[in-house]
């Protein structure tokens, strides 16, 4: 996953791929997470806010649930090798 700031700079954010072992879902998950960020808030003279130079200081994932079967106990994070195999197979490995 990548985040884009208002200046157009792109910073890489490492996000795991998931699989639901109950139904086989590889693509749709509800992820509940908390992020701590630091950012420069710039207000125009007209009061319009643009957020620049946002930096993620900490992030934790509290819950990942499958959108297909609603299970949160059957979702596992794939290893890097497993994620690459899924990508190579077009999302069906």
C-alpha positions in Angstrom: 0.0 0.0 0.0 1.2 3.5 -0.7 0.1 6.8 0.7 0.1 10.0 -1.3 0.6 13.4 0.3 -0.9 16.6 -1.1 2.5 17.4 -2.6 2.4 14.3 -4.7 5.2 12.5 -2.8 4.6 8.8 -2.5 5.9 6.8 0.5 5.9 3.0 0.7 3.9 1.4 3.5 4.4 -2.3 4.2 1.0 -4.0 4.4 0.6 -7.8 4.5 -1.6 -9.8 2.1 -4.3 -11.8 3.8 -6.2 -15.1 3.2 -9.3 -16.4 4.8 -8.8 -20.1 5.5 -12.6 -20.5 6.0 -13.7 -19.5 2.5 -10.5 -18.9 0.5 -11.0 -15.1 0.1 -7.8 -13.4 -1.0 -9.1 -9.9 -1.9 -11.7 -8.4 0.5 -11.0 -7.7 4.1 -12.2 -5.3 6.8 -9.1 -4.1 8.6 -9.4 -2.2 11.8 -6.1 -0.4 12.7 -4.7 2.5 14.6 -2.1 4.9 13.2 0.0 7.5 14.8 1.1 10.1 12.3 2.9 13.4 12.2 2.0 15.9 9.5 2.3 19.5 8.4 -1.2 21.1 8.2 -1.3 24.1 5.9 -4.3 26.3 5.8 -4.9 28.6 2.9 -6.0 32.2 3.5 -9.6 31.0 2.6 -9.4 28.3 5.4 -8.9 25.3 3.1 -6.7 22.6 4.7 -4.0 20.7 2.8 -2.0 18.0 4.7 1.6 17.8 3.6 4.6 15.6 4.6 2.6 13.0 6.5 4.7 10.5 8.3 3.5 7.3 9.9 5.1 7.0 13.3 3.4 3.8 14.4 0.6 1.5 13.2 -1.1 -1.5 14.7 -3.7 -3.8 13.3 -6.4 -4.7 15.8 -8.7 -6.9 13.7 -8.9 -8.3 10.2 -12.2 -9.8 9.1 -13.2 -11.5 5.9 -15.8 -9.5 3.9 -17.2 -12.7 2.3 -17.9 -14.9 5.3 -17.4 -12.3 8.2 -14.9 -14.5 9.9 -12.1 -12.8 11.9 -10.7 -16.0 13.4 -9.9 -17.6 10.0 -7.9 -14.8 8.4 -4.1 -15.3 8.3 -1.4 -13.0 7.0 0.5 -14.5 4.1 4.3 -14.8 4.1 6.2 -12.8 1.5 6.7 -16.0 -0.6 3.0 -16.9 -0.4 2.0 -13.4 -1.4 4.3 -13.5 -4.4 2.9 -16.9 -5.4 -0.7 -15.5 -5.2 0.4 -12.5 -7.3 2.1 -14.7 -9.9 -1.0 -16.9 -10.2 -3.2 -13.9 -10.8 -4.6 -13.8 -7.3 -5.8 -17.4 -7.2 -3.0 -19.4 -5.6 
